[in-house]
Amino acid sequence: MPPPLFERLRSRLKRTPALSPDDEPFDPETLETRLLMADVGAAASGEIVAAAERAAKGGKRVADAVREQLERLLSPAERPLEIDPDARPFVILVLGINGSGKTTTIAKLAHRLRGEGHSVMLAACDTFRAAAVEQLQHWGEHEGVPVVAQRTGADPAAVAYDAGEAARARGIDVLIVDTAGRLHTQGHLMDELAKIRRVLARQDADAPHETLLVLDGTNGQNALAQARQFREAIGVTGLVVTKLDGSAKGGAVVAITRELGLPIRFVGMGEGPEDLEPFEAAGYAAALVGTGR
């Protein structure tokens, strides 16, 4: 039987060409081209093609060899988010550039955590844009989750501090902290992020307990560059890869995992509140190849 998420992932990755179709003679150059077009990356593509060539010479099914090699490369990223019940609130700091799907991901994550029985609070620390605060408040109302916010232009670290105090006072299980979309080159915004982290750590030395970077799956190798830069600039403990429902670059997840080894906590496959799933290496590999187990 194929992995549980296979069918859903395959339908969502419809723009990423199957990497090893069974109805064509095996050609290493064609496979390598497809891997590179899917943004798997040169190093990982070389390893996969080598495995496929060994399979072909041994009379084995090439598609199986490609899928198994993809799963091996992706397995280190299969580490689901775990909420420590002893950390109350468990603080999740969410990072990402504008347009990555960060705020929508926060809403989906809040929906998922509430479904698992956790109480959730949101902190609107993107105070540069009034629309960002309003969007988070909208999602909070939709999901029945309280949102701590201040006026546009307020100190984001002060909002984070207030949210931490409110979450403790109300016995909230999980505090999700939104931040302004930024690039690593925007020094003042990176300094602001560091300040938010310091404020959270003053309330709990282990906070934030998770620092999630949201990456747009349609950005391919640019997503890898962002992950590399954010990790170096501020520290990242987990990734969420979004917009896989419209991506032709689904293989970038392989390149990101191979280079950085960061956990991919979730993948986003649509706009609905249910469209956030824990990453599963076997399902993702099978979806990319276009076959089951």
N, C-alpha and C positions, 0 to 999 in steps of 0.2 A: 504493500500500500504506500502511496506517496505521503510525504509529511503533511500534517494537518493544514499548513498554510500554503501548500503548493498551488492548489487551484486558484486561490485568491491572489497570490503573488504573480502567478503566470498571467492572469487576466490584467493585473495592474501594470505589469512590466511589458505591456503589449507593444511599446515602441522600441524596446530593446530586442534586437534580432536574436533568435535562438542560436546559441553558440556552437552547437554541434548537431545539425539536422541529420536524421537517420537515413533520409532518402537521397543523399548525395555521396559520391565517392570521397574518401578522406583526402584532403589536400592541406598540408601544414600551412601554406601561405594564406589560404582562404580562412582557415581557423584563426590564424594570428591577426589577420585584418579585422575580422569580426570582433575579436577580443579587444583590439586597440580602439575600434570604433565605439565599443561599449564602455571605454575608459577603464578597462581593467588594469592598464599600466604595463609598461614594457617588461619589467622584471617578472611580474606574476604571469604575464602572457607567455613569456619564454618557458616558465616552469610547466604551464598547462600544455603547451604545444609539445614539449618533450615527453610528458606523460602520455599524450595522445599518440605520439609516434611509437612509443614503446608498446602501447596496446595494439596498434595496427600491425606492427611486426610480429606480435605474438598471437595474432588472430583473434584478439579480444574486441569487444564492442567499444568503439571510440567514445561514444556518448557517455558510457559509464565511467570511462577513465577521466573524461573532462569533468563530469559531475563530482567524482570522488576527489579530484585535485582541488576543485573549487571549494568543496566542503572542508577539506583539510586546511586551506588557506583562511577560510572564514570562521572556523571553529573557535579560535581564540577570542572572537568578539561576542560569542554567545554567553553573555553573563547578565542575566536579568537584574533589574533594579530591585534591591531589597530594602525595605523600610525597617530600620532598627526601632523596635518598640520601646527601647530604653531611652531613646533620644526624642524628647517631646518638647517642642516640636522638632521633627526631622526636617531640616532646612534644605531645600533644593534651589540652587541659584541657576537661573537659565540665561544663557548667552546666545548670541547669534546676530548676524548682520540683518539690516532691514530687508524684508522680502523673503526671508528664509522660512517663514511659517511659524515663527517663534510664539506669537501670542495665541494662535490657533492650537499649537501643540500644548501650550499650558492649559488651555480649556479642555482638550482631550485628556490630558494627564489627570486633571482634577476630576473629570468624569470617571476615569478608570479607577482612581484611588478611592473615590466615594463608593463606587460599585464594589470595591474590596472591603468596605466597612471602615475606611479611615475618614476622620474629619479633616477638612482642608480649609486653608485660608490663603488668599493671594495678596501679594504686595506689589503695588503699581509703582515701580521705581524707574520707569521710563517717563520722567517728568518733563522731558524736552518737547514732547508732542502731546497736546491735549487729546488728539484722536487716539493715541495709544492708551491713555488712561480710560477714556470712554469705552474703547473696545474691550478692555479687560473688565471693566465694570459691567458691560453688557453680558459678557460671558459668565461673570460671577452670578449675575441675576438668573441667567438661563440655567446654570448648574446648581443654584441654591448654595453658593459658596460666598462667604464674606470677603470683601476686598478692602484693604487699607490703602488709602490714597490721599494725596494732598494737592494743592493747586499746581498748575503748570509752572515750571521753573523752580519748584521746591528742591531742596537738597535730597537727592536720591538716597543717600546714606541715612538721613533722618527718617525717611519713609521706611527704610528697612528696619531701623531701630524701633520705631513705633509698632511696626508689624510684629517684630519679635516679641515685644512686651505684650501686645494684645493676644498673640497666639499662646503665650505662657499663661496669661491670666484666664483664658477661656479653655485651657486644656486641649488645644488643637493638636492633632497628630502630625500633620504635615503642613509646612509653610512653603509655598512656592513663590519665589522672588523673581519678578520680571525685571529686565534691565533694558536700557536703550540699545537699539541696534547700532552696531559700530564695526569699524574695521580696525585691525591691529595697529594701523598707522596713525589712528586718531589718538594721540598721546593723552589728551585731557580726558577722553572718555575711558581709556584704560586706567588712568589714575583714579577716576571715579569708581571703577569696578573694584580696584584694590581697596579703596576706602570702604565700600560696602562690605567687602569681605572682612575687613578689620572690625567694623561695627558688629557684624554677626558673630565674630569670634569672641568679642568682649562679653557677649551674652552667653555663649557656649563655646568653649575652647575648640570643640570639634566641628563647629559650624563654619561654612556650610558643609553639610554631610555629603552632599552630591552637587557637583558642578556640571550641568548638562549643556553641551553645545549643540544647537539645532542647525543642521546643514540641509540646504536645498539639494535634493538628489538629482535635479536636472543640471546642476552645475559641473558635474563630472570631476575632472582633475582640479578645477578651482575649489571644489569642496575639500579636497585633500590639502590644498595649500592653506585654506582657512583653518582647518583642524590643526595643522602643524603650527600655524602662527599663534592661534589662541592658546594652544597648549604651552608654548614657550613664553607667551606674554603674561598669562594669568593663571594657567593650570586648568585642566579639564579632567574629569573623572569618568565621563560617559558621553555618548553621542545619541542624538535622535536624527535619523535621516528621513526627510519629508518629501512629499510630491512625487513619490514613486509611481503614482497612477498616470503620470504624464512624461515619464523619463525615458529617454533613449540611452541614458548613461548609467544604467543600473549596475554596471560592472565597477564603477568607482568605489563601491563599498569594499570590493576586494583589494584595491590599491590602498585604501585607507587602513584597512585591517593589517595588511602585510607590512606597511611601513610603521604605523603608530601603535598597533596592538591595543587600542583603546576599546573598551566594551561598547557595543552598540545596544543601548538599552531598549530602543523601540524603533520601528519603522512606521512612517505615515503613508497611508495609501488612499487618501481621499479627504473630503471636507467634513464628513459626518463625525459626531462624537465617538463613534465606535471604531473609527478608522485609524487606530493607533494600536499596534500589535508588538509584543516582545519579539526581538530578532531571533530567528531560528536558522542556523547555518545550513542544515540539510534542506529545509524548504526553500531557502533562497537560492542555493546552488541548483536544485532541481528546476526551479522556475527560470533561472538564467539559461539552462541548457534546453529547457522545454520538454523534459521527460520526468517521469516519476522515479522511484527508487529502482 
